[in-house]
Amino acid sequence: MHYLIIGGCAAGLNGIEGIRKIDKEGEITLISEEKYPPYARCLITNYLIGTHTEEDLFLRESSYYEKMKVNLILGKKVVTVNAKNKNIILNDGEKISFDRMLIATGSVSQRLDCKGEEKQGIFEFRNIQDVYNIKQMVEKCEKAFVFGGGLVGIKAAYGLNKIGVDVEMVVKSSQLFSRFLNKSASNIILNWIEKNGIKITTKIAPVEIYGNKEITGIRFDNGEEKKAQLGIIGKGVRANISFLKNSDLHLHWGVVVDEYLRTNFYDIFSAGDVAETEDLITGKPWINPLWMNAQEQGYIAGINMAGEMRSYPGSIAGNSAEFFGLPVISLGEVKETENVEIIESKDEGEKGYSYKRFILKNNTLIGVVLIKDVEDAGVYLALIRAKVNLQEYKDILGKPWFNYGRIKDLIEIENGFRESISPEGEKIFFK
Ligand SMILES: Cc1cc2nc3c(=O)[nH]c(=O)nc-3n(C[C@H](O)[C@H](O)[C@H](O)COP(=O)(O)OP(=O)(O)OC[C@H]3O[C@@H](n4cnc5c(N)ncnc54)[C@H](O)[C@@H]3O)c2cc1C
């Protein structure tokens, strides 16, 4: 059996692990356009700041691939997929056949769609090479702009600020993290980031990047013009499917897969940011481009490629990050929609920007936002995934004793809850 994996990051790497869990002998080839083995994409900011080298980001020792009997093809791009004939073609013309294939090609940045965005000095913030290129520019940069207020944009601005670049963020929507945070949580993060030295302007977008070959300034849709030598696009992502256009694979927002992460071709699977799975909360086809989702999907796809039939429970929206020492986590559906109950507590003052928000529908948790005290995020994630009825426990959501040890039974027991004891000796979680 020859397993071919296209894409070497969270989903691709976990694909290897899934396959090897079941099949210790089959041949595995992993192809990645990047010249690096799988690495922690989420941490490229650390490479920009200088706390991590490129090698520090690698997710496995180089001996791992040998041990797992994986043939790594790095620095080459798959340009054509022949799903019917079960082969792919690389950018150097080489043709490689497969028995089973995993498409784990992730996502690509949304474009700015403004005049001059191809100018030198405008970068994406997706990979080690982008950061390397940005590092070459910062010496001569007096002013940088980051376009976009999502996770990638904020991480880029944070990194630039940390290395002493004067950086400003411009965000087209009315808030930061518009996909992952409700307005009041977003305002807490915005105030905190501004307090730490990054100016953020919302409801504004660039209409022209000007300069000869290199960027020297930006014109915005409110008529303002500002000088700049560096611009970073951090506007969100879309599935990387353009190379699959003529593949006969079923494509929509991403590669369409069934509950086993199988495409419309029996021997081809897809996982990670490129795969359109089901959203765990809404039950609708969706892409939640997150590390954790990509890992889990990659692993399950790998297992299934090797002959198991494990279904994927569905992906969950969310984000987890820390800026200037303030952690924030959002999970699931966090906005106010019809028929939801919201339990909120906040302390935005000098005490520490602490905030908690729980969103329940029909007494089950469908979303959580935590700022500052995020330790129990795993507990809430487990409750969301297990769809536990929390009718009798709403008033203790967010309390310190609502931790995994205490609610393990809640998640595990199907019919009724067992009693448990709080750290203060109180009985909780009984039904
Ligand atoms: C700066 C940044 C910070 C992030 N921070 C967080 C975070 O804090 N938390 C979180 O949950 N998520 C975060 N994310 C998102 C997270 O990194 C992604 O969800 C995750 O990397 C998806 O993994 P993946 O394997 O599906 O795809 P990707 O990581 O996108 O990897 C796909 C790989 O496939 C390769 N490839 C693409 N096309 C081809 C082709 N045709 N041929 C060969 N190779 C190809 C690409 O070069 C790439 O190496 C962050 C993303 C970025 C960019």
The ligand as an SDF file (V2000), in Angstrom:
LIG
                    3D

 53 58  0  0  0  0  0  0  0  0999 V2000
    0.5940   32.9850   11.9820 C   0  0  0  0  0  0  0  0  0  0  0  0
   -0.4360   31.9490   12.3140 C   0  0  0  0  0  0  0  0  0  0  0  0
   -0.7820   31.7440   13.6260 C   0  0  0  0  0  0  0  0  0  0  0  0
   -1.7360   30.7990   13.9600 C   0  0  0  0  0  0  0  0  0  0  0  0
   -2.0530   30.6300   15.2620 N   0  0  0  0  0  0  0  0  0  0  0  0
   -2.9600   29.7040   15.6140 C   0  0  0  0  0  0  0  0  0  0  0  0
   -3.2900   29.4680   16.9840 C   0  0  0  0  0  0  0  0  0  0  0  0
   -2.7620   30.1220   17.8750 O   0  0  0  0  0  0  0  0  0  0  0  0
   -4.2080   28.5030   17.2750 N   0  0  0  0  0  0  0  0  0  0  0  0
   -4.8120   27.7650   16.3080 C   0  0  0  0  0  0  0  0  0  0  0  0
   -5.6320   26.9000   16.6160 O   0  0  0  0  0  0  0  0  0  0  0  0
   -4.5230   27.9650   15.0030 N   0  0  0  0  0  0  0  0  0  0  0  0
   -3.6190   28.9030   14.6330 C   0  0  0  0  0  0  0  0  0  0  0  0
   -3.3220   29.1070   13.3180 N   0  0  0  0  0  0  0  0  0  0  0  0
   -3.9940   28.2630   12.3170 C   0  0  0  0  0  0  0  0  0  0  0  0
   -3.2810   26.9210   12.2200 C   0  0  0  0  0  0  0  0  0  0  0  0
   -1.9270   27.1360   12.0140 O   0  0  0  0  0  0  0  0  0  0  0  0
   -3.8880   26.1070   11.0940 C   0  0  0  0  0  0  0  0  0  0  0  0
   -5.2350   25.8170   11.4300 O   0  0  0  0  0  0  0  0  0  0  0  0
   -3.1310   24.8120   10.8640 C   0  0  0  0  0  0  0  0  0  0  0  0
   -1.8010   25.0640   10.5660 O   0  0  0  0  0  0  0  0  0  0  0  0
   -3.7770   24.0170    9.7390 C   0  0  0  0  0  0  0  0  0  0  0  0
   -2.9910   22.9110    9.4800 O   0  0  0  0  0  0  0  0  0  0  0  0
   -3.0710   22.1710    8.0790 P   0  0  0  0  0  0  0  0  0  0  0  0
   -2.1360   21.0060    8.1870 O   0  0  0  0  0  0  0  0  0  0  0  0
   -4.4700   21.8950    7.7150 O   0  0  0  0  0  0  0  0  0  0  0  0
   -2.5640   23.2180    6.9900 O   0  0  0  0  0  0  0  0  0  0  0  0
   -1.3580   24.2150    6.8890 P   0  0  0  0  0  0  0  0  0  0  0  0
   -0.7660   24.4740    8.2190 O   0  0  0  0  0  0  0  0  0  0  0  0
   -1.8230   25.3730    6.0860 O   0  0  0  0  0  0  0  0  0  0  0  0
   -0.2750   23.4180    6.0440 O   0  0  0  0  0  0  0  0  0  0  0  0
   -0.4790   23.0130    4.7250 C   0  0  0  0  0  0  0  0  0  0  0  0
    0.8500   22.6510    4.1250 C   0  0  0  0  0  0  0  0  0  0  0  0
    0.6140   22.1460    2.8170 O   0  0  0  0  0  0  0  0  0  0  0  0
    1.5620   22.7260    1.9030 C   0  0  0  0  0  0  0  0  0  0  0  0
    0.9480   22.7490    0.5730 N   0  0  0  0  0  0  0  0  0  0  0  0
   -0.0930   23.5200    0.1760 C   0  0  0  0  0  0  0  0  0  0  0  0
   -0.3880   23.2780   -1.1260 N   0  0  0  0  0  0  0  0  0  0  0  0
    0.4950   22.3420   -1.5360 C   0  0  0  0  0  0  0  0  0  0  0  0
    0.7040   21.6920   -2.7830 C   0  0  0  0  0  0  0  0  0  0  0  0
   -0.0770   21.9470   -3.8510 N   0  0  0  0  0  0  0  0  0  0  0  0
    1.7230   20.8000   -2.8600 N   0  0  0  0  0  0  0  0  0  0  0  0
    2.5140   20.5390   -1.7890 C   0  0  0  0  0  0  0  0  0  0  0  0
    2.3490   21.1210   -0.5950 N   0  0  0  0  0  0  0  0  0  0  0  0
    1.3490   22.0080   -0.4650 C   0  0  0  0  0  0  0  0  0  0  0  0
    1.7520   24.1280    2.4590 C   0  0  0  0  0  0  0  0  0  0  0  0
    2.9290   24.7010    1.9730 O   0  0  0  0  0  0  0  0  0  0  0  0
    1.7890   23.8410    3.9670 C   0  0  0  0  0  0  0  0  0  0  0  0
    3.0760   23.4900    4.3810 O   0  0  0  0  0  0  0  0  0  0  0  0
   -2.3680   30.0260   12.9500 C   0  0  0  0  0  0  0  0  0  0  0  0
   -2.0090   30.2310   11.6190 C   0  0  0  0  0  0  0  0  0  0  0  0
   -1.0470   31.1680   11.2960 C   0  0  0  0  0  0  0  0  0  0  0  0
   -0.6670   31.3590    9.8560 C   0  0  0  0  0  0  0  0  0  0  0  0
  1  2  1  0
  2  3  1  0
  2 52  2  0
  3  4  2  0
  4  5  1  0
  4 50  1  0
  5  6  2  0
  6  7  1  0
  6 13  1  0
  7  8  2  0
  7  9  1  0
  9 10  1  0
 10 11  2  0
 10 12  1  0
 12 13  2  0
 13 14  1  0
 14 15  1  0
 14 50  1  0
 15 16  1  0
 16 17  1  0
 16 18  1  0
 18 19  1  0
 18 20  1  0
 20 21  1  0
 20 22  1  0
 22 23  1  0
 23 24  1  0
 24 25  2  0
 24 26  1  0
 24 27  1  0
 27 28  1  0
 28 29  2  0
 28 30  1  0
 28 31  1  0
 31 32  1  0
 32 33  1  0
 33 34  1  0
 33 48  1  0
 34 35  1  0
 35 36  1  0
 35 46  1  0
 36 37  1  0
 36 45  1  0
 37 38  2  0
 38 39  1  0
 39 40  1  0
 39 45  2  0
 40 41  1  0
 40 42  2  0
 42 43  1  0
 43 44  2  0
 44 45  1  0
 46 47  1  0
 46 48  1  0
 48 49  1  0
 50 51  2  0
 51 52  1  0
 52 53  1  0
M  END
$$$$
